[in-house]
Each structure stands twice: as C-alpha cells, then as structure tokens.
Amino acid sequence: MWARPCQPSAEPQLRPLTQLADHFGSSAPEVRATFDAILAAVRQLGPVTVLPEKSRIALEVGMSFAALMPGRRWLSGHLVLAHCVDSPRSRRTGRPNNGTWTLAR
C-alpha cells in the first residue's frame, strides 16, 4: 500500500507504508491501547484511513489531519486544524505555509 502526498499541488510521490504493528514493537501495551482508543473515537465521527508510514501513523479523510508517533511509554502526535487552538495541553501551535494550523503534543 502507498500513501498519497497531502498537498494537492505536490508532485505525485508515493511513500511506502509499513505495518501498523511495527510502530508498537518497543512500546508499552498502554501506548497501543491509547492509540486504539483514539482511533475508535475518531471512527465514531466517520470513516478514516489509517496510513502507517515510516516515522508516523497518519489519519486521513481526503488529506492527513492527524499524525501519531508511538514512543516506549507515550504517544505523541499533532493535528492539522483550520483555526488556531490555544491550549495548555499542547507543546506548540504553529501555522505552516499552507494556511492550516498544527497543534502538537
């Protein structure tokens, strides 16, 4: 399986996908349980595609809107948003060149 580039204007460059389980090989079981809970909550909102890429697990509906990166004892990630969200729970909020906001934790 291959991931599509997220920016429509980008040259079509397909990235090879990995297996989802590969991302959790050295993670505590709670990390996988947290990922599964997040995915279940997102799927309650509608269909979503899970793209296990080389360095992250992207969630996509038309374009990637979230990425999760499992660690040994935590799950970090970011969201791509249409507006700024200022939250003490985030490490940083930024605005990339394409006009969307990112919220990272």
Protein Blocks (a to p, Z undefined) as FASTA:
>chain_A
ZZddfblkbccdddddddfklmmmmgcfklmmmmmmmmmmmmmnoccdddddfkbccdde
hiacbdcdddfkbccdddddfbdcddfkbmbdcddfkopacddZZ
